[in-house]
Amino acid sequence: MKSIKLIVSLLLAAGTAITISAFKLSSESCSVTGKVKDKTTQAVLAFVNMDLLDQSGKKISSAITDFEGKYMLTSSSVGTFNIRASFNGYKTSLKNGITLSAGKTVVIDFDLEAKNKDVAVTDEIKAVPIQKDKTYKEKKSEQTVGLDQMEAPAPAESYTKAEGASRKGFPATGYAQPDFNTEQYDYVAENNFKNVRSNPLSTFSIDVDAASYSNIRRFINSGSLPPVDAVRIEEMVNYFTYTFSEPKDGAPFSVYTEAAPCPWNKEHRLVGVALQGKKIATENLPPANLVFLIDVSGSMMSENKLPLVKKSLLLLVKQLRPQDRVAITVYAGQAGLVLPSTRGSEKEKIMEAINGLEAGGSTAGGAGIKLAYKVAKENFNEEGSNRVILCTDGDFNVGVSGDGELVRMIEEKRGSGIFLSVLGFGTGNYKDSKMEKLADKGNGNYAYIDNIMEAKKVFVNEIGGTLMTIAKDVKVQIEFNPSKVKEYKLIGYENRILNDEDFNNDKKDAGEMGSGHRVMALYEIVSISSSSTGISIDPLKYQVTDGKKKDFSDEMMTVKVRYKEPQGSTSKLIARPVKWSDPTIEKMSDNLKFACAVAEFGLILRNSAHKAKSSYEQVLNLARASKDKDEQGYRSEFVRLVEAAKLLDNRKLDDHVDYTDVVRDK
């Protein structure tokens, strides 16, 4: 009994709404009360999470059942509400259409059913017919199994360590450490310096994704530093636009290089390698065959999930042309077709279907993906772009849901010429690791939408890059000249590294570039004359080690890029030698200066073993000096974000935590 009292005391101290004994109600309020029991044993259940939701899924109030299984939920306004009961080990129960009146109490009891792990849930696909003037809620009754009848996962805030909540990626000092958090990020093992004599080639796949930056922004704006593994520096750098000229030789992109002293290590240099994709005006884009695949499961109820998804997609609908077509598929416990492929000129019909969506049920993401590809294939446009746009928090839990299974399924589908874009939403149970893999293997891009302005960036400002691919399987290979460069380190791109032999292998998948996309990669290098080194290896006996076999004394490196046309199968090659130069920081272009500021910020957030003399002040100085050409305000926003992170950061950066192996590769 003492332990129970202790739990109650802790809950009350944390500000948790909990009902203990008698319930009192003012004349101005309306309420619902009742008792929660085990469906089989009829034993009362204490500490069950109870939520009162309005018709949009927004939480009005919460409570926890007392020792007698009783609860009370109140509202300051009258109307029709839904009630959700969730408890570890039991299926979540949702009761809809509860009408509350002023000064009155409605009694609603719950019998919760224990989860049976032996029951298999199939990926069966069922169509959801849509008719004008019917809301999605009304149409749910037309399904064989209604969405409100499906099992819904407990809300993120009710997860506990005992329920297996993952805190992967949340270090101990100065970082967000939510007690009820199941967000997942893949481990990022930071690139180390490599010796040019033994590793002259650096090969990687391009990455135009920008999800990491907007996700980092979400953490900082909410008052905490991001998890280390949420920080992917290449995605931070590539979030921003740069003033490169478009290609003029018929190629889908132009190639740029620039060298400068390294701001955080004066003994080193930085080399920027950039690709700028050609820009195609919206009116000149080929017709689009789009399938919106929308997660409407119970985990998508919060305001920054399905409601934001709907607002975001409405921005895209406004950009559609008559020659474009859109279909809408959804998934919760099962997958369904909400809107068959519809002409872009029928905007009202498309908007009505989007506005009618509601959340509820478990998450059969695999079944949804299968259906979306099926619909896209049925409406395939040989002369246009064909794309599935997945909107989700990534928390798949029914049917095909494991990363390996989903990736293999996507790999099978990408050969059909249908690309997959993934848009992430929400917090608490966000599965970044899963969604990045899906976009990567689906020949598409990955973005995180944390607010409506980010949706505008993706669906309005950069709609060409979002919808149209200009080159696929784009790979970069750098060969360093050992007579000029002693060591090098690729900053970021850790999960995009390729084997050297993959560069000429046209069967090896790589990144895609959309209309107007730009890619920036930064190398930190150590010159042959520098005394700086961290590599301890014996002199090579059989290899040429003095760099004199082939002089090429005026070249620092050669940049090679391979790519395929969007529907092609054979790659094309672009090669550019880069001359050696001795630039100064003062002569750095604004492009490289700002990219350096973003990369250095990433090193600080990761508390990188290679951050050297990185500092917030240096990041701010570089960013402020290079933010003049900032039509959309993203660079100014970056400055404010760095200032906020500086205030939040209570770590001793000189006493860094080793998240990577600091021994340089030999």
QUIRA-V847721 format. One record per pair of residues at least 6 apart in sequence whose C-alpha atoms are under 8 Angstrom apart, sorted by the first residue. I is the first residue (numbers start at 1). J is the second residue. D is the distance in whole Angstrom. If there is no record, write none. Layout:
i:j:d
I:J:D
I:J:D
//
This chain:
i:j:d
11:17:8
11:18:8
12:18:7
16:63:8
17:62:6
17:63:5
17:64:6
18:63:5
18:64:5
18:65:7
18:66:7
18:71:8
19:63:7
19:64:6
19:65:6
19:66:5
19:70:7
19:71:6
19:72:7
20:65:8
20:66:5
20:67:7
21:66:7
23:72:7
25:31:8
25:103:7
26:103:7
27:102:7
27:103:4
28:76:7
28:102:6
28:103:6
29:74:7
29:75:6
29:76:5
29:77:7
29:102:6
29:103:5
29:104:8
30:74:6
30:75:5
30:76:7
30:77:7
30:78:7
30:100:6
30:101:6
30:102:5
30:103:5
30:104:5
30:105:6
31:72:7
31:73:6
31:74:4
31:75:6
31:100:7
31:101:8
31:103:8
31:104:7
31:105:5
31:106:6
32:72:6
32:73:5
32:74:6
32:100:7
32:105:5
32:106:5
32:107:6
32:108:7
33:70:7
33:71:6
33:72:4
33:73:6
33:105:7
33:106:6
33:107:5
33:108:6
33:109:8
34:70:6
34:71:6
34:72:7
34:107:5
34:108:5
34:109:5
34:110:8
35:44:8
35:65:8
35:68:8
35:69:5
35:70:4
35:71:6
35:108:7
35:109:5
35:110:6
36:44:6
36:45:6
36:46:8
36:48:8
36:65:8
36:69:5
36:70:6
36:109:6
36:110:5
36:111:6
36:112:7
37:43:5
37:44:4
37:45:5
37:69:7
37:110:6
37:111:5
37:112:6
38:44:6
38:45:7
38:111:6
38:112:5
38:113:6
38:114:7
39:111:5
39:112:5
39:113:5
39:114:8
40:113:7
42:111:8
44:67:8
44:68:6
44:69:5
45:65:7
45:67:7
45:68:7
45:69:5
46:64:8
46:65:5
46:66:5
46:67:5
46:68:7
46:69:5
46:70:8
47:64:5
47:65:5
47:66:6
47:67:8
47:69:8
47:87:8
48:64:5
48:65:5
48:69:8
48:85:7
48:86:6
48:87:5
49:62:7
49:63:6
49:64:5
49:65:7
49:84:8
49:85:6
49:86:5
49:87:6
49:158:7
50:62:6
50:63:5
50:64:6
50:65:7
50:71:8
50:73:8
50:83:7
50:84:6
50:85:5
50:86:7
51:59:7
51:60:7
51:61:6
51:62:4
51:63:7
51:73:7
51:83:6
51:84:5
51:85:7
52:59:6
52:60:5
52:61:5
52:62:6
52:73:6
52:74:8
52:81:7
52:82:6
52:83:5
52:84:7
53:59:4
53:60:5
53:61:7
53:81:6
53:82:5
53:83:6
53:84:8
54:60:7
54:80:7
54:81:5
54:82:6
55:80:7
55:81:6
55:82:7
56:301:8
56:358:7
57:301:5
57:302:7
57:358:8
57:359:7
58:301:7
58:302:6
58:303:7
59:302:8
60:75:7
61:73:6
61:74:7
61:75:7
62:73:6
63:71:7
63:72:7
63:73:6
64:71:6
65:71:5
77:102:7
78:99:8
78:100:5
78:101:5
78:102:6
79:99:6
79:100:5
79:101:7
80:97:6
80:98:5
80:99:4
80:100:6
81:96:7
81:97:6
81:98:5
81:99:6
81:100:7
82:94:7
82:95:6
82:96:4
82:97:6
82:98:6
83:94:6
83:95:5
83:96:7
83:98:8
84:92:7
84:93:6
84:94:4
84:95:6
85:92:6
85:93:5
85:94:6
85:110:8
86:92:5
86:93:7
86:153:8
86:154:5
86:155:8
87:154:7
88:154:8
88:163:7
89:114:6
89:115:6
90:112:6
90:113:6
90:114:4
90:115:5
91:112:7
91:113:6
91:114:6
91:115:6
91:151:6
91:152:7
91:153:8
92:112:7
92:151:6
92:152:5
92:153:6
92:154:6
93:110:8
93:112:7
93:151:7
93:152:7
94:148:7
94:149:8
100:106:7
121:398:7
121:399:6
122:398:8
122:399:6
123:334:6
123:335:8
123:364:7
123:366:7
123:367:5
123:398:8
123:399:6
123:400:8
124:334:7
124:335:8
124:367:7
125:334:6
125:335:5
125:336:6
125:367:7
125:371:7
126:143:8
126:144:8
126:334:7
126:335:6
126:336:5
126:337:8
127:143:8
127:335:8
127:336:5
127:337:5
127:338:7
128:139:7
128:140:8
128:142:7
128:143:6
128:336:5
128:337:5
128:338:5
129:139:7
129:142:8
129:337:7
129:338:6
129:339:8
130:136:8
130:139:7
130:338:6
130:339:7
130:353:8
135:356:5
135:357:8
136:353:8
136:356:5
136:357:5
136:358:7
137:356:7
137:357:8
137:358:7
140:146:5
140:147:6
140:148:8
147:332:7
147:333:7
147:360:6
147:361:5
148:360:6
148:361:6
149:361:7
150:332:8
150:333:6
150:360:7
150:361:5
150:362:6
151:333:7
151:361:5
151:362:5
152:297:7
152:298:5
152:299:7
152:360:6
152:361:4
152:362:4
152:363:8
153:298:6
153:299:7
153:361:7
153:362:6
154:299:8
155:298:8
155:299:6
156:180:7
156:181:7
156:182:7
156:299:8
156:428:5
156:429:6
157:180:6
157:181:7
157:428:7
158:180:7
159:165:6
159:180:5
159:181:7
159:182:8
160:179:7
160:180:5
160:181:8
161:179:7
161:180:7
165:180:7
165:181:6
165:182:5
166:181:6
166:182:5
166:183:7
166:184:7
167:177:8
167:181:6
167:182:6
167:183:7
167:184:8
168:183:8
168:184:6
168:185:7
169:184:8
169:185:7
169:187:7
169:227:5
169:228:6
169:229:6
169:230:8
170:176:7
170:177:6
170:226:8
170:227:5
170:228:7
171:177:8
171:227:7
171:228:7
173:650:8
173:651:6
174:224:8
174:225:7
174:648:8
174:649:6
174:650:6
174:651:6
175:224:6
175:225:5
175:226:6
175:227:7
176:219:8
176:224:5
176:225:6
176:226:7
176:227:7
180:428:7
181:428:5
181:429:6
182:428:6
182:429:5
182:430:7
183:427:7
183:428:6
183:429:5
183:430:5
183:431:6
183:432:7
184:429:8
184:430:7
184:431:5
184:432:6
184:433:6
185:229:6
185:230:6
185:431:7
185:432:6
185:433:5
186:229:6
186:432:8
186:433:5
187:229:6
188:229:6
188:232:8
188:494:7
188:495:7
189:494:7
189:659:7
189:660:6
189:661:8
190:492:7
190:494:6
190:608:8
190:660:6
190:661:8
191:489:7
191:490:6
191:491:7
191:492:7
191:494:6
192:489:6
192:490:8
192:662:7
192:663:7
192:664:5
192:665:6
193:487:6
193:488:5
193:489:4
193:490:8
193:664:5
193:665:6
194:487:5
194:488:5
194:489:6
194:535:8
194:664:7
194:665:5
194:666:6
195:486:6
195:487:5
195:488:7
195:535:7
195:665:7
195:666:6
196:480:7
196:481:8
196:482:6
196:485:7
196:486:6
196:487:5
196:488:7
197:482:6
197:486:7
197:545:7
198:666:7
200:479:6
200:480:5
200:481:7
200:482:8
201:477:7
201:478:6
201:479:5
201:480:7
201:500:7
202:477:6
202:478:5
202:479:7
202:500:7
203:475:7
203:476:6
203:477:4
203:478:6
203:497:6
203:498:5
203:499:7
203:500:6
203:503:7
204:475:6
204:476:6
204:477:7
204:493:7
204:496:6
204:497:4
204:498:5
204:499:8
205:473:8
205:474:6
205:475:5
205:476:6
205:493:8
205:496:5
205:497:6
205:498:7
205:510:5
205:511:6
206:474:6
206:475:6
206:476:7
206:496:7
206:510:7
206:511:5
206:512:7
206:519:7
207:234:7
207:235:7
207:493:8
207:496:8
207:511:6
207:512:7
207:519:7
208:235:7
208:238:6
208:239:8
208:445:7
208:511:8
208:512:7
208:513:7
208:517:7
208:518:7
208:519:6
209:235:6
209:238:7
209:239:8
209:445:6
209:446:5
209:447:6
210:235:5
210:236:6
210:238:6
210:239:5
210:446:7
210:447:6
210:448:8
211:235:7
211:424:8
211:446:6
211:447:4
211:448:5
211:449:8
212:230:6
212:231:6
212:232:6
212:233:8
212:235:6
212:236:6
212:447:8
212:448:7
213:231:8
213:232:8
213:235:6
213:236:5
213:239:7
214:447:8
214:448:6
214:449:7
214:450:7
214:454:8
215:230:8
215:448:6
215:449:8
215:450:7
216:225:8
216:226:6
216:230:7
216:231:7
217:641:7
218:450:6
219:225:6
219:226:5
220:226:7
220:641:7
220:644:7
220:645:6
221:641:8
221:644:8
223:648:7
224:645:8
224:648:6
225:605:8
225:645:7
225:648:7
225:649:7
226:605:8
228:605:7
228:606:5
229:606:8
231:602:7
231:605:7
231:606:7
232:492:6
232:493:8
232:602:7
233:491:7
233:492:5
233:493:8
233:598:8
233:599:6
233:602:5
233:603:8
234:491:7
234:492:5
234:493:6
234:520:8
234:521:7
234:599:8
236:598:7
236:599:7
236:602:8
237:520:7
237:595:6
237:598:6
237:599:6
238:518:7
238:519:6
238:520:6
240:634:7
240:635:8
241:518:7
242:518:8
242:591:6
243:591:7
244:256:8
244:276:6
245:254:8
245:276:7
246:253:7
246:254:6
246:276:6
246:277:7
246:278:5
246:279:7
247:253:5
247:254:5
247:276:7
247:277:7
247:278:6
248:254:8
252:277:6
252:278:6
252:470:6
252:471:7
253:275:6
253:276:5
253:277:4
253:278:6
254:275:6
254:276:5
254:277:7
254:278:8
255:273:7
255:274:6
255:275:5
255:276:7
256:272:8
256:273:6
256:274:5
256:275:6
257:271:7
257:272:5
257:273:5
257:274:6
257:578:7
258:271:6
258:272:5
258:273:7
258:592:7
259:269:7
259:270:6
259:271:4
259:272:6
259:581:7
259:583:7
259:588:8
260:269:6
260:270:5
260:271:6
260:582:8
260:583:5
260:584:6
260:585:6
260:588:6
261:267:8
261:268:6
261:269:4
261:270:6
261:583:7
261:584:6
261:585:6
262:268:5
262:269:5
262:270:5
262:524:7
263:585:8
263:596:8
263:614:8
263:618:8
264:600:8
264:611:7
264:612:6
264:613:5
264:614:5
264:615:8
265:612:6
265:613:6
267:526:7
267:530:7
267:532:7
268:524:7
268:525:6
268:526:5
268:527:7
269:524:6
269:525:5
269:526:6
269:527:8
270:522:7
270:523:6
270:524:5
270:525:6
271:522:6
271:523:5
271:524:7
271:525:7
272:520:7
272:521:6
272:522:5
272:523:6
272:592:7
273:520:6
273:521:5
273:522:6
274:518:7
274:519:5
274:520:4
274:521:6
275:518:6
275:519:5
275:520:7
276:516:7
276:517:6
276:518:4
276:519:7
277:470:8
277:513:7
277:514:7
277:515:6
277:516:5
277:517:5
277:518:6
278:470:8
278:515:6
278:516:5
278:517:8
279:464:8
279:515:5
279:516:4
279:517:8
280:464:7
280:515:6
280:516:7
281:464:7
282:463:8
282:464:6
285:464:7
285:468:7
286:383:7
286:384:5
286:385:7
287:323:6
287:324:5
287:325:8
287:381:8
287:383:7
287:384:5
287:385:6
288:323:7
288:324:5
288:325:6
288:381:8
288:384:6
288:385:5
288:386:6
288:387:8
288:467:8
289:324:6
289:325:5
289:326:6
289:376:7
289:379:7
289:380:7
289:381:7
289:384:7
289:385:6
289:386:5
289:387:6
290:324:8
290:325:6
290:326:5
290:327:6
290:376:7
290:386:6
290:387:5
290:388:6
290:389:7
291:326:6
291:327:5
291:328:6
291:329:7
291:341:8
291:372:6
291:375:7
291:376:6
291:387:6
291:388:5
291:389:6
292:326:7
292:327:6
292:328:5
292:329:6
292:372:8
292:388:6
292:389:5
292:390:6
292:391:8
293:328:6
293:329:5
293:330:6
293:331:8
293:368:7
293:369:7
293:372:6
293:388:7
293:389:6
293:390:5
293:391:6
294:328:8
294:329:6
294:330:5
294:331:7
294:390:6
294:391:5
294:392:6
295:306:8
295:330:6
295:331:5
295:332:6
295:363:7
295:365:8
295:390:8
295:391:6
295:392:5
295:393:8
296:306:7
296:330:6
296:331:6
296:332:5
296:357:7
296:358:6
296:359:4
296:360:6
296:361:8
297:331:7
297:332:4
297:333:7
297:359:5
297:360:5
297:361:5
297:362:5
297:363:5
298:332:8
298:359:5
298:360:4
298:361:5
298:362:6
298:363:8
299:359:8
299:360:8
299:362:8
299:393:8
299:395:8
300:306:5
300:359:6
300:360:8
300:392:8
300:393:7
300:426:8
301:307:8
301:358:8
301:359:5
301:360:7
302:426:8
304:425:7
304:426:5
304:427:8
304:450:7
304:451:8
305:392:8
305:393:7
305:425:5
305:426:5
306:358:8
306:359:7
308:425:8
308:451:7
308:452:7
309:391:7
309:425:7
310:354:6
310:355:7
311:452:7
312:452:7
312:455:5
312:456:7
312:459:8
313:354:8
313:459:8
314:351:6
314:354:8
315:455:8
315:456:7
315:459:6
315:460:7
316:459:5
316:460:7
317:344:7
317:347:7
317:350:8
317:351:7
318:347:7
319:460:7
320:344:5
320:345:7
321:344:5
321:345:6
322:343:6
322:344:5
322:345:4
322:346:8
323:343:7
323:344:7
323:345:8
324:343:6
324:344:5
325:341:6
325:342:5
325:343:5
325:344:5
326:340:8
326:341:5
326:342:5
326:343:7
326:344:7
326:350:8
327:338:8
327:339:5
327:340:5
327:341:4
327:342:6
327:375:8
328:337:6
328:338:5
328:339:5
328:340:7
328:341:8
328:353:8
329:335:7
329:336:6
329:337:4
329:338:5
329:339:7
329:368:7
329:371:7
329:372:6
330:336:5
330:337:6
330:338:7
330:368:6
331:363:7
331:364:6
331:365:6
331:367:7
331:368:5
332:360:7
332:361:5
332:362:5
332:363:5
332:364:6
332:365:8
333:361:6
333:362:5
333:363:5
333:364:5
333:398:7
334:363:8
334:364:6
334:367:7
334:368:7
335:364:7
335:367:6
335:368:5
335:371:7
336:368:7
336:371:8
338:353:7
339:350:8
339:353:7
341:375:8
341:379:7
342:350:7
362:397:7
362:398:7
363:395:7
363:396:5
363:397:5
363:398:6
364:396:6
364:397:6
364:398:4
364:399:6
364:400:7
364:401:7
365:396:5
365:397:8
365:398:7
365:399:8
365:400:7
365:401:7
366:396:8
366:398:8
366:399:6
366:400:5
366:401:6
366:406:7
367:399:7
367:400:7
372:388:7
373:388:7
373:413:7
373:418:7
376:386:7
376:387:7
376:388:7
376:418:7
377:416:8
377:418:8
380:386:7
385:418:8
385:467:7
385:468:6
385:469:8
386:417:7
386:418:5
386:419:6
387:418:5
387:419:5
387:420:6
387:421:7
387:467:7
388:418:7
388:419:6
388:420:5
388:421:6
389:420:6
389:421:5
389:422:6
389:423:7
390:420:7
390:421:6
390:422:5
390:423:6
391:422:6
391:423:5
391:424:6
391:425:7
392:422:8
392:423:7
392:424:5
392:425:6
393:424:5
393:425:5
393:426:6
393:427:8
393:429:7
393:430:5
393:431:6
394:424:7
394:430:6
394:431:5
394:432:7
394:434:7
394:435:6
395:429:7
395:430:7
395:431:6
400:406:6
403:434:6
403:437:8
406:438:7
407:437:7
407:438:6
407:441:7
410:438:7
410:441:6
410:442:6
411:441:6
411:442:6
413:442:8
414:441:8
414:442:6
414:443:7
417:567:7
419:442:6
419:443:5
419:444:5
420:438:8
420:439:6
420:442:5
420:443:6
420:444:5
420:445:7
421:439:6
421:442:7
421:443:8
421:444:5
421:445:5
421:446:6
421:466:8
422:435:7
422:436:8
422:438:7
422:439:6
422:444:7
422:445:6
422:446:5
422:447:7
423:446:6
423:447:5
423:448:6
423:449:7
424:430:8
424:432:8
424:435:7
424:446:8
424:447:6
424:448:5
424:449:6
425:448:6
425:449:6
425:450:7
426:450:7
435:446:7
436:446:6
439:445:5
439:446:6
440:446:8
440:510:8
440:511:7
441:509:8
443:472:7
443:511:7
443:512:6
444:512:7
445:466:7
445:512:8
447:458:8
449:455:6
458:466:7
459:466:7
462:516:8
464:514:7
464:515:5
464:516:7
465:513:7
465:514:4
465:515:4
465:516:6
465:517:6
466:514:7
466:515:8
467:514:7
468:514:5
468:515:6
469:512:7
469:513:6
469:514:4
469:515:6
469:566:6
470:512:8
470:513:6
470:514:5
470:515:6
470:565:7
470:566:6
471:512:6
471:513:5
471:514:7
471:563:6
471:564:6
471:565:5
471:566:5
472:510:7
472:511:6
472:512:4
472:513:6
472:563:6
472:564:5
472:565:6
472:566:6
473:508:8
473:509:6
473:510:4
473:511:5
473:512:6
473:562:8
473:563:5
473:564:6
474:510:6
474:511:5
474:512:6
474:513:7
474:561:7
474:562:6
474:563:4
474:564:7
475:503:6
475:510:6
475:511:7
475:561:6
475:562:5
475:563:7
476:503:8
476:559:7
476:560:6
476:561:5
476:562:7
477:500:8
477:503:7
477:559:6
477:560:5
477:561:6
478:557:7
478:558:6
478:559:5
478:560:6
479:557:5
479:558:5
479:559:7
480:556:6
480:557:4
480:558:7
481:547:8
481:552:8
481:555:7
481:556:5
481:557:5
482:528:7
482:546:8
482:547:5
483:528:7
483:546:7
483:547:4
483:548:7
483:551:7
483:553:7
484:527:6
484:528:5
484:529:8
484:553:7
484:555:8
484:556:6
484:580:8
485:525:7
485:526:6
485:527:4
485:528:5
485:556:7
486:525:8
486:526:6
486:527:5
486:528:5
487:525:6
487:526:5
487:527:7
487:533:8
488:523:7
488:524:6
488:525:4
488:526:6
489:523:6
489:524:5
489:525:6
490:521:8
490:522:6
490:523:5
490:524:7
491:521:7
491:522:6
491:523:6
491:524:7
491:599:8
492:521:8
502:508:6
503:562:7
504:562:8
506:569:7
506:570:6
506:571:6
520:595:8
526:532:7
526:533:8
534:663:8
534:664:7
535:663:8
535:664:6
535:665:7
535:666:6
536:666:8
537:666:7
539:545:8
554:579:6
554:580:6
555:577:7
555:578:6
555:579:4
555:580:5
556:577:8
556:578:6
556:579:6
556:580:5
557:577:6
557:578:5
557:579:7
558:575:7
558:576:6
558:577:4
558:578:6
559:575:6
559:576:5
559:577:6
559:578:7
560:573:7
560:574:6
560:575:4
560:576:6
561:573:6
561:574:5
561:575:6
562:571:6
562:572:5
562:573:5
562:574:6
563:571:5
563:572:5
563:573:7
564:570:6
564:571:5
564:572:6
565:571:8
590:625:8
590:626:5
590:627:8
591:626:7
593:622:6
593:623:7
593:625:8
593:626:6
594:622:6
594:623:5
594:626:6
594:627:7
596:622:8
597:618:8
597:619:5
597:620:7
597:622:6
597:623:6
598:619:7
598:623:8
600:611:7
600:614:6
600:615:8
600:619:6
601:616:7
601:619:6
601:642:7
603:610:8
603:611:6
603:614:8
604:611:7
604:614:7
604:615:7
604:616:8
604:653:8
607:653:7
607:656:6
607:657:7
608:656:7
608:658:8
608:659:8
608:660:8
609:656:7
609:658:7
609:659:8
609:660:7
609:662:6
610:662:8
616:642:7
616:643:8
616:646:6
619:642:8
620:639:6
620:642:7
620:643:8
623:635:7
623:639:7
624:636:8
624:639:7
627:635:6
627:636:7
630:636:7
//
